[in-house]
Amino acid sequence: MPATEYQGSFLGRISIRRNQVMSMEGNHEQELEDLELFQKHVADRFTLLLSSPPETDPTTPTAAATTTTTDPLLSISWLCKLLDMFLCCEAEFKAVLLMGRDTSQISKPPLDRLVPEFLDRTVKALDICNAIINGVESVRHCQKLAEIAVSALEQKPLGDGQVKRAKKALSLLVTALVVDDKDGYGYKGTERTWSFGRRGGSFANKDRGNGQFRSNSWNVAKNWSAARQIQAMSSNLVAPRGAEASGLASPVFMMSTVIVFVMWALVAAIPCQDRSGLATHFPVPKQLQWAQGMIGLQEKIGEEWKKKEKKGAAGLLEEMQRMEKLGQNLVDFTEAFQFPMEEERVEEVEGQVAELGEICRRMEEGLVPLQMQIREVFHRIVRSRTEILDALDHAGRVTGAPIM
């Protein structure tokens, strides 16, 4: 069953059950079943993301349908699926935590500690979303440089003027692709504007009339680090033990792990400020069955990151990796260009130009939707955080306990 379908089935099931069994014995058993189902959905989604593209015969009738269900790791289309998976998990998590529930439960131990920690992670995630949005703009800049080179090298006959134009664009492209993360990709010498603050910031300016949020923008120091932000998000990420593992502490830990993984993968893939020293993984207990797909993805991405740090490439985005290789090859060609070219060399260059053009086309089609999806993740986190804060506020008024 597709993710969105069993998500809707899951949310409807929780709503019906909570309405039916709120005053009946056996509610605890139903909650355990809901927790197990949420855990299964998280596991299934990460297993699907981990799946490698199957090897198929392109002449078979089912080949096209099969190959469209998988995407290269950390490609634009794969990242879109990752974010869609996050949105599905986030909606189900919120249903498990809040839907039809006595809000006093989330203000009692251990949730009185775990929920505020989770909310702190969400604020850090919003900062990362902003950095990634800016990073996508940097990727689009690289795309435009590549398009200039492709346009020049597609001309026939190919002369010195077209080659010089392509060489200039390709040199700028290669320089951008090997930029040092320590300088901040695309932000050297500038300060960035952020659109979300801690509690008492943007949330205090929520417009109740139209349901929108007014942003409080201010400059953040240039030494902000995506790597340190990820480290801060994962520093106190500890799996519940004993009796806590069978209660609401478990889905809070699961969703915390999901949000850290998603932000970690985005930072690894998309150029953003200071990723130097980004950990190749964050601790997830290997005995947790629901986390096996996530752990497998961590290992794959971690290996690619180690290679990236050695050669200084700008991110692990699959299209950028291919663009870097083709860009360097074509730079070499433009530097050694002589007219007339050998026929064999002409065919080789035409193939590389065509491949670079295909990458540009994929970027043109995918980067804007990716950017919109990141914004949707941002706004979903904002809305859910507000709902959880409202629930904590209500629980505090009922019990007389402090909120955070």
C-alpha positions as CSV (number, residue, x, y, z in Angstrom):
1,M,0.0,0.0,0.0
2,P,1.4,3.5,-0.9
3,A,2.7,5.6,2.0
4,T,-0.1,8.2,1.7
5,E,-2.8,5.5,1.6
6,Y,-1.7,3.7,4.7
7,Q,-1.0,7.0,6.4
8,G,-4.7,8.0,5.9
9,S,-5.9,4.6,7.0
10,F,-3.7,4.8,10.1
11,L,-4.9,8.3,11.1
12,G,-8.5,7.4,10.6
13,R,-8.1,4.2,12.6
14,I,-6.6,6.1,15.6
15,S,-9.4,8.7,15.5
16,I,-12.1,6.0,15.4
17,R,-10.5,3.9,18.1
18,R,-9.9,6.8,20.5
19,N,-13.5,7.9,20.1
20,Q,-14.8,4.4,20.7
21,V,-12.6,3.2,23.5
22,M,-11.9,6.3,25.5
23,S,-14.2,5.1,28.4
24,M,-13.7,1.4,27.9
25,E,-11.2,-1.0,29.4
26,G,-8.6,-2.2,27.0
27,N,-7.6,1.2,25.8
28,H,-4.0,0.5,26.7
29,E,-3.9,-2.5,24.4
30,Q,-5.2,-0.4,21.5
31,E,-2.6,2.2,22.2
32,L,0.1,-0.5,22.1
33,E,-1.2,-1.7,18.8
34,D,-1.1,1.8,17.4
35,L,2.4,2.2,18.5
36,E,3.4,-1.0,16.9
37,L,1.8,0.1,13.7
38,F,3.5,3.4,13.7
39,Q,6.8,1.6,14.3
40,K,6.1,-0.7,11.3
41,H,5.3,2.2,9.0
42,V,8.6,3.9,9.9
43,A,10.5,0.7,9.3
44,D,8.8,0.1,5.9
45,R,9.4,3.6,4.7
46,F,13.1,3.5,5.4
47,T,13.5,0.1,3.9
48,L,11.9,1.4,0.8
49,L,14.3,4.3,0.7
50,L,17.2,1.9,1.1
51,S,16.1,-0.3,-1.8
52,S,18.5,-0.3,-4.7
53,P,17.2,0.2,-8.2
54,P,16.4,-3.3,-9.5
55,E,18.2,-4.6,-12.5
56,T,15.7,-5.1,-15.2
57,D,15.5,-5.8,-18.9
58,P,14.4,-2.5,-20.5
59,T,12.5,-4.5,-23.2
60,T,10.2,-6.1,-20.7
61,P,6.7,-4.6,-20.2
62,T,7.1,-4.2,-16.5
63,A,10.6,-2.6,-16.7
64,A,9.4,1.0,-17.0
65,A,7.0,0.7,-14.1
66,T,9.6,-1.0,-11.9
67,T,12.4,1.5,-12.5
68,T,10.3,4.5,-11.8
69,T,9.7,3.4,-8.2
70,T,13.4,3.8,-7.3
71,D,15.9,6.6,-7.5
72,P,19.6,7.0,-7.0
73,L,20.6,7.6,-3.4
74,L,20.7,11.4,-2.6
75,S,19.4,12.3,-6.0
76,I,16.9,15.2,-6.2
77,S,14.0,12.7,-6.7
78,W,15.3,10.6,-3.8
79,L,15.4,13.6,-1.5
80,C,11.8,14.4,-2.4
81,K,10.8,10.9,-1.4
82,L,12.8,11.3,1.8
83,L,10.8,14.5,2.6
84,D,7.5,12.9,1.7
85,M,8.4,10.0,4.1
86,F,9.2,12.6,6.8
87,L,5.8,14.3,6.4
88,C,3.9,11.0,6.6
89,C,5.8,10.0,9.7
90,E,5.3,13.4,11.3
91,A,1.6,13.3,10.8
92,E,1.3,9.8,12.3
93,F,3.5,10.7,15.2
94,K,1.4,13.7,16.1
95,A,-1.7,11.5,15.9
96,V,-0.1,9.0,18.3
97,L,1.0,11.7,20.7
98,L,-2.0,14.0,20.7
99,M,-5.2,12.7,18.9
100,G,-8.0,12.1,21.4
101,R,-5.5,11.9,24.3
102,D,-5.6,13.3,27.8
103,T,-3.0,16.0,27.5
104,S,-1.9,15.5,31.1
105,Q,0.0,12.4,29.9
106,I,2.6,14.3,28.0
107,S,3.4,16.5,31.0
108,K,4.3,13.5,33.2
109,P,7.7,11.7,33.4
110,P,9.5,10.8,31.2
111,L,7.6,12.9,28.6
112,D,8.0,16.0,30.6
113,R,11.7,15.8,29.7
114,L,11.5,14.1,26.3
115,V,8.9,16.3,24.7
116,P,10.8,19.6,25.4
117,E,14.0,18.0,24.1
118,F,12.1,17.0,20.9
119,L,10.7,20.6,20.5
120,D,14.3,21.9,20.8
121,R,15.3,19.6,18.0
122,T,12.5,21.0,15.8
123,V,13.8,24.5,16.3
124,K,17.2,23.4,15.2
125,A,15.6,21.6,12.2
126,L,14.0,24.9,11.1
127,D,17.4,26.6,11.0
128,I,18.7,23.7,8.9
129,C,15.7,24.0,6.5
130,N,16.5,27.6,6.0
131,A,20.2,26.8,5.3
132,I,19.1,24.1,2.8
133,I,16.8,26.4,1.0
134,N,19.8,28.7,0.4
135,G,21.9,25.7,-0.6
136,V,19.4,24.8,-3.3
137,E,19.8,28.3,-4.7
138,S,23.5,27.6,-4.9
139,V,22.8,24.4,-6.8
140,R,20.6,26.3,-9.2
141,H,23.5,28.7,-9.8
142,C,25.7,25.7,-10.8
143,Q,22.9,24.5,-13.0
144,K,22.8,27.9,-14.9
145,L,26.6,27.7,-15.4
146,A,26.4,24.2,-16.8
147,E,23.6,25.3,-19.1
148,I,25.7,28.0,-20.6
149,A,28.5,25.5,-21.2
150,V,26.1,23.0,-22.8
151,S,24.6,25.7,-25.0
152,A,28.0,26.7,-26.3
153,L,29.4,23.2,-26.9
154,E,26.3,22.1,-28.7
155,Q,27.0,24.6,-31.5
156,K,27.9,23.1,-34.9
157,P,30.5,23.6,-36.2
158,L,32.3,24.1,-32.9
159,G,34.8,27.0,-33.0
160,D,37.1,28.9,-30.7
161,G,34.5,31.4,-29.7
162,Q,32.1,28.8,-28.4
163,V,34.9,26.9,-26.7
164,K,36.1,30.0,-24.9
165,R,32.6,30.8,-23.7
166,A,32.1,27.2,-22.4
167,K,35.6,27.2,-20.8
168,K,34.7,30.3,-18.8
169,A,31.4,28.9,-17.5
170,L,32.9,25.5,-16.8
171,S,35.8,27.0,-14.8
172,L,33.4,28.9,-12.6
173,L,31.3,25.7,-12.3
174,V,34.3,23.6,-11.2
175,T,35.4,26.2,-8.7
176,A,32.0,26.4,-7.2
177,L,31.8,22.6,-6.9
178,V,35.1,22.2,-5.0
179,V,34.5,25.1,-2.6
180,D,35.7,24.7,1.0
181,D,32.8,24.1,3.4
182,K,34.7,25.9,6.1
183,D,34.2,29.1,4.2
184,G,30.5,28.5,3.9
185,Y,29.2,27.5,0.5
186,G,28.0,30.5,-1.4
187,Y,28.0,32.7,1.7
188,K,31.6,33.8,2.1
189,G,31.8,37.3,3.5
190,T,28.1,37.6,4.1
191,E,25.6,37.1,6.9
192,R,22.4,35.2,6.3
193,T,18.9,36.1,7.4
194,W,16.9,33.5,9.3
195,S,13.2,33.4,9.6
196,F,12.5,31.6,12.7
197,G,13.2,32.1,16.4
198,R,13.1,30.3,19.7
199,R,10.0,30.2,21.8
200,G,8.7,33.8,22.3
201,G,9.9,34.7,18.8
202,S,7.8,33.9,15.7
203,F,5.4,31.8,17.7
204,A,4.5,34.9,19.8
205,N,3.6,36.6,16.5
206,K,1.2,34.0,15.2
207,D,-1.6,35.6,13.2
208,R,-4.7,33.9,14.6
209,G,-6.9,35.6,12.0
210,N,-5.4,33.9,8.8
211,G,-3.4,31.0,10.3
212,Q,-0.1,32.4,8.9
213,F,3.1,33.1,10.8
214,R,4.8,36.4,10.6
215,S,8.6,35.8,10.6
216,N,11.0,37.6,12.8
217,S,14.2,38.0,10.7
218,W,17.6,38.8,12.0
219,N,21.2,38.2,11.2
220,V,23.0,35.2,12.6
221,A,26.7,35.1,13.1
222,K,28.7,33.9,10.2
223,N,30.2,31.1,12.3
224,W,26.9,29.2,12.3
225,S,27.7,25.6,11.5
226,A,25.4,23.0,10.0
227,A,27.7,20.2,11.4
228,R,27.5,21.6,14.9
229,Q,23.7,22.0,14.5
230,I,23.3,18.3,13.6
231,Q,25.6,17.4,16.5
232,A,23.5,19.4,18.9
233,M,20.3,17.7,17.7
234,S,21.7,14.2,18.3
235,S,23.7,14.9,21.5
236,N,21.0,13.7,23.9
237,L,19.2,11.2,21.6
238,V,18.9,8.2,23.9
239,A,16.6,5.2,23.3
240,P,14.0,4.5,26.0
241,R,14.7,1.5,28.2
242,G,12.6,-0.9,30.3
243,A,9.0,0.1,30.8
244,E,9.5,3.4,29.0
245,A,10.1,1.5,25.7
246,S,6.5,0.3,25.6
247,G,5.0,3.7,26.2
248,L,4.8,7.1,24.5
249,A,8.6,7.6,25.1
250,S,9.2,5.2,22.2
251,P,7.4,7.2,19.4
252,V,9.0,10.4,20.7
253,F,12.4,8.8,20.4
254,M,11.5,7.4,17.0
255,M,10.4,10.7,15.6
256,S,13.4,12.5,17.1
257,T,15.6,10.0,15.3
258,V,13.7,10.5,12.0
259,I,14.0,14.3,12.1
260,V,17.8,14.1,12.9
261,F,18.3,11.6,10.1
262,V,16.4,13.7,7.6
263,M,18.3,16.9,8.5
264,W,21.6,15.0,8.5
265,A,20.9,13.6,5.0
266,L,19.9,17.1,3.7
267,V,23.0,18.7,5.1
268,A,25.2,15.9,3.5
269,A,23.5,16.3,0.1
270,I,23.0,20.0,-0.3
271,P,25.7,22.7,0.0
272,C,25.3,24.8,3.1
273,Q,27.4,26.6,5.6
274,D,30.2,24.7,7.4
275,R,29.7,21.0,7.1
276,S,33.3,20.3,7.9
277,G,33.5,17.5,10.5
278,L,29.9,16.4,9.8
279,A,29.6,13.0,11.5
280,T,29.3,10.1,9.2
281,H,26.5,8.7,11.4
282,F,24.7,9.4,14.7
283,P,24.0,6.6,17.2
284,V,21.0,4.5,16.6
285,P,20.9,1.2,18.6
286,K,21.3,-1.6,16.1
287,Q,19.0,-3.9,17.9
288,L,16.0,-1.8,17.0
289,Q,14.2,-3.5,14.2
290,W,12.4,-0.4,12.9
291,A,15.8,1.3,12.5
292,Q,17.5,-1.3,10.2
293,G,16.7,0.6,7.0
294,M,17.9,3.9,8.5
295,I,21.1,2.3,9.7
296,G,21.7,0.9,6.2
297,L,21.2,4.4,4.7
298,Q,23.5,5.9,7.3
299,E,26.3,3.5,6.3
300,K,25.9,4.2,2.6
301,I,25.7,8.0,3.0
302,G,28.6,7.9,5.6
303,E,30.9,6.1,3.1
304,E,30.1,8.7,0.4
305,W,30.7,11.5,2.9
306,K,34.2,10.1,3.8
307,K,35.1,10.2,0.1
308,K,33.6,13.7,-0.3
309,E,35.8,15.1,2.6
310,K,38.9,13.7,1.0
311,K,38.3,15.4,-2.4
312,G,36.5,18.5,-1.1
313,A,33.4,18.3,-3.4
314,A,30.4,20.5,-2.6
315,G,27.9,18.0,-1.3
316,L,26.7,14.5,-2.1
317,L,23.7,15.4,-4.3
318,E,23.9,12.8,-7.0
319,E,23.4,15.3,-9.8
320,M,26.1,17.5,-8.4
321,Q,28.6,14.6,-8.2
322,R,28.0,13.8,-11.9
323,M,28.1,17.4,-12.9
324,E,31.5,17.8,-11.1
325,K,33.0,14.9,-13.0
326,L,31.7,16.0,-16.4
327,G,32.6,19.6,-15.7
328,Q,36.2,18.7,-15.1
329,N,36.4,16.5,-18.2
330,L,35.0,19.3,-20.3
331,V,37.4,21.8,-18.8
332,D,40.2,19.6,-19.9
333,F,38.8,19.4,-23.3
334,T,38.4,23.2,-23.7
335,E,42.0,23.8,-22.5
336,A,43.4,21.4,-25.1
337,F,40.9,22.3,-27.9
338,Q,42.3,22.3,-31.4
339,F,40.4,22.6,-34.7
340,P,39.7,20.3,-36.4
341,M,39.0,17.6,-33.8
342,E,39.4,13.9,-34.3
343,E,36.1,12.2,-35.1
344,E,36.4,9.9,-32.1
345,R,37.0,12.8,-29.8
346,V,34.0,14.6,-31.2
347,E,31.7,11.7,-30.3
348,E,33.2,11.5,-26.8
349,V,32.6,15.2,-26.2
350,E,29.1,15.2,-27.6
351,G,28.2,12.3,-25.3
352,Q,29.5,14.2,-22.3
353,V,27.7,17.4,-23.3
354,A,24.5,15.5,-23.8
355,E,24.8,13.9,-20.3
356,L,25.5,17.3,-18.7
357,G,22.4,18.7,-20.6
358,E,20.3,15.8,-19.2
359,I,21.5,16.6,-15.6
360,C,20.5,20.3,-16.2
361,R,17.1,19.2,-17.4
362,R,16.6,17.0,-14.2
363,M,17.7,19.9,-12.1
364,E,15.3,22.3,-13.9
365,E,12.4,19.9,-13.3
366,G,13.3,18.9,-9.7
367,L,14.9,21.7,-7.8
368,V,11.9,24.0,-7.5
369,P,9.6,21.2,-6.3
370,L,12.4,20.2,-3.9
371,Q,12.6,23.7,-2.6
372,M,8.8,23.9,-2.2
373,Q,8.9,20.6,-0.3
374,I,11.5,21.8,2.1
375,R,9.3,24.8,2.8
376,E,6.4,22.5,3.4
377,V,8.5,20.6,5.9
378,F,9.4,23.9,7.6
379,H,5.8,25.0,7.9
380,R,4.6,21.5,9.0
381,I,7.2,21.5,11.8
382,V,6.1,25.0,12.8
383,R,2.4,24.0,13.0
384,S,3.0,20.8,14.8
385,R,5.3,22.4,17.3
386,T,2.6,25.0,18.1
387,E,0.0,22.2,18.6
388,I,2.3,20.4,21.0
389,L,3.1,23.6,22.9
390,D,-0.6,24.3,23.1
391,A,-1.2,20.8,24.5
392,L,1.6,21.3,27.1
393,D,0.1,24.7,28.0
394,H,-3.3,23.1,28.5
395,A,-1.7,20.3,30.6
396,G,0.1,22.9,32.7
397,R,-3.1,24.8,33.4
398,V,-4.8,21.7,34.5
399,T,-2.1,20.4,36.7
400,G,-0.6,23.7,37.8
401,A,2.8,22.5,36.6
402,P,5.3,24.8,34.7
403,I,5.4,24.3,31.0
404,M,9.1,24.3,29.9
